[in-house]
């Protein structure tokens, strides 16, 4: 079984789940987001956002494939590109960090360590760009599906830097993930049933 991790581009945007391709929760402020949904053009807004971030900042997402099937994805960007982040009570994201917007592992591939794989992939990319940390807003209890559960973030290595009963802000020092490589490769091998070994986290 083969696996690869590819940067998110307009060419492979269609590999995201339909609901995620049309979701602009993070990409637009609340008013603009509602307007995009009401006009029936959220997918175009998503494409425009990704195109702008790619042009101005660079890669802002990764997709993990197993046997060429999308198994999960992650989106991240500097907070200046994430208008919705300003609406959270624990904002702003620290100036030395990039925001982890959303991460999803698709049904059939969950509970196999891929969530941790995606986080490490982001961290490796950011270390190469000289970014110190990743921050994210976590959700406690029943909250919008576009906000990652705080428990999940804690489970993959984040630590709370600003507590809140509903939306704590959490942080992961990017370099601390470099020691995860062995654990992540084991998770991938378990997921793939001991298939052929390849560099599991090399971006393509």
C-alpha positions in Angstrom: 0.0 0.0 0.0 1.4 3.4 -0.9 1.0 6.7 0.9 2.1 10.2 0.2 1.5 13.7 1.5 1.0 16.5 -1.1 0.7 20.2 -0.7 -2.8 21.5 -1.2 -3.2 23.4 -4.5 -6.1 24.4 -6.7 -5.4 21.3 -8.7 -6.2 18.9 -5.9 -8.7 21.0 -4.0 -11.4 18.7 -5.3 -9.9 15.9 -3.2 -11.3 17.6 0.0 -14.7 16.5 1.2 -17.5 18.5 -0.4 -18.5 20.2 2.8 -15.0 21.4 3.3 -14.5 22.7 -0.2 -17.5 25.0 0.3 -16.7 26.0 3.9 -15.3 29.5 4.4 -15.7 29.6 8.2 -12.0 30.6 8.7 -11.3 32.3 5.4 -13.8 35.1 5.7 -15.1 37.3 8.5 -18.6 36.3 9.8 -20.5 38.9 7.6 -18.6 38.1 4.4 -19.0 34.4 5.1 -22.8 34.6 5.4 -22.9 36.6 2.2 -20.9 34.0 0.4 -23.2 31.2 1.5 -26.3 33.2 0.7 -25.0 34.0 -2.8 -24.2 30.4 -3.4 -20.6 31.1 -4.1 -18.6 29.7 -1.1 -16.5 27.4 -3.3 -15.4 30.3 -5.4 -14.4 32.2 -2.3 -12.5 29.2 -1.0 -10.6 28.9 -4.3 -9.9 32.6 -4.3 -8.5 32.4 -0.7 -6.3 29.5 -1.4 -5.0 31.1 -4.6 -4.2 34.4 -2.8 -2.4 32.7 0.1 -0.4 30.5 -2.2 0.7 33.5 -4.2 1.5 35.8 -1.2 2.7 33.4 1.5 3.1 29.9 0.0 1.7 26.5 0.8 -1.2 26.6 3.3 -2.3 23.0 3.4 -1.5 19.3 3.0 -3.5 16.2 1.9 -2.5 12.7 2.9 -3.2 10.0 0.4 -3.4 6.2 1.0 -3.3 4.2 -2.2 -4.1 7.5 -4.0 -7.3 7.9 -2.0 -7.6 11.1 0.1 -7.3 10.1 3.8 -7.1 13.4 5.5 -6.1 17.1 5.2 -5.0 20.1 7.1 -5.2 23.9 6.5 -3.0 26.5 8.1 -2.0 30.1 7.5 -0.7 33.2 9.3 -3.5 34.9 11.3 -3.5 37.9 8.9 -5.1 35.5 6.4 -7.6 34.1 8.8 -10.2 36.9 9.5 -12.5 34.7 11.6 -9.7 34.2 14.2 -10.3 37.8 15.4 -13.8 36.8 16.5 -12.6 34.4 19.2 -12.4 35.5 22.8 -8.9 34.2 23.2 -7.5 35.9 20.1 -5.1 37.1 18.8 -2.7 34.3 17.7 0.8 35.0 18.9 2.9 37.0 16.4 5.5 34.2 16.1 3.0 31.5 15.2 0.9 30.3 12.3 -2.7 29.3 12.9 -3.8 25.7 12.4 -7.3 26.3 11.0 -8.7 22.8 10.5 -7.5 19.2 10.3 -9.6 16.2 9.3 -9.0 12.5 9.0 -11.7 10.9 6.9 -13.8 7.9 8.0 -12.0 4.7 7.5 -8.7 6.2 8.4 -9.4 7.5 11.9 -7.8 6.4 15.1 -4.7 5.3 13.3 -2.3 8.2 14.1 -2.9 10.3 10.9 -4.0 13.3 12.9 -0.5 13.4 14.5 1.0 12.8 11.1 -0.7 15.9 9.7 0.4 18.1 12.6 4.0 17.0 12.2 3.9 17.7 8.5 2.7 21.2 9.2 5.4 21.7 11.8 8.2 20.4 9.5 7.0 22.9 6.8 7.0 25.8 9.2 10.4 25.0 10.7 11.7 25.2 7.2 10.2 28.6 6.9 11.6 29.8 10.2 8.2 29.9 12.0 8.5 29.1 15.7 5.1 27.7 16.6 1.6 26.6 15.6 -1.5 27.9 17.5 -5.1 26.9 17.2 -8.4 27.7 18.8 -9.9 24.6 20.5 -13.5 23.9 21.1 -14.9 22.6 24.4 -18.3 20.8 24.3 -20.6 21.1 21.3 -19.2 23.9 19.1 -18.9 24.6 15.3 -17.5 21.6 13.4 -14.9 23.9 11.9 -13.2 24.4 15.3 -11.0 21.5 16.3 -11.9 19.9 19.7 -9.5 21.0 22.4 -9.1 17.4 23.5 -7.8 16.5 20.0 -5.3 19.3 20.0 -4.0 18.3 23.5 -3.7 14.7 22.3 -1.5 15.6 19.4 0.9 17.7 21.6 -0.6 21.2 21.9 -0.6 23.0 25.3 -3.1 25.6 26.4 -1.7 29.1 26.4 -4.9 31.0 27.1 -7.6 29.1 28.9 -11.3 29.7 28.2 -14.4 27.6 29.1 -15.4 27.3 25.4 -12.6 28.4 23.1 -9.1 28.0 24.7 -6.1 28.9 22.5 -3.5 26.2 22.3 0.1 26.2 21.1 2.7 23.7 19.8 6.4 24.6 19.5 7.2 23.5 15.9 10.6 22.0 16.7 9.3 19.7 19.4 7.6 17.6 16.7 10.9 16.6 15.2 11.3 13.9 17.8 8.0 12.4 16.7 9.3 10.8 13.5 9.6 7.3 14.8 6.2 7.3 16.4 4.6 8.7 13.3 6.2 6.1 11.0 5.0 3.4 13.3 1.5 4.8 13.1 1.6 4.8 9.3 3.0 1.3 9.2 0.1 0.1 11.4 -2.4 1.9 9.2 -1.0 0.4 6.1 -0.6 -3.1 7.5 3.2 -3.1 7.4 3.4 -2.2 3.7 6.5 -1.0 1.9 8.5 1.6 3.9 8.9 5.0 2.4 9.8 8.4 3.8 6.4 8.9 5.4 6.4 12.7 5.8 8.2 14.0 2.8 6.1 16.6 1.1 5.7 16.0 -2.7 
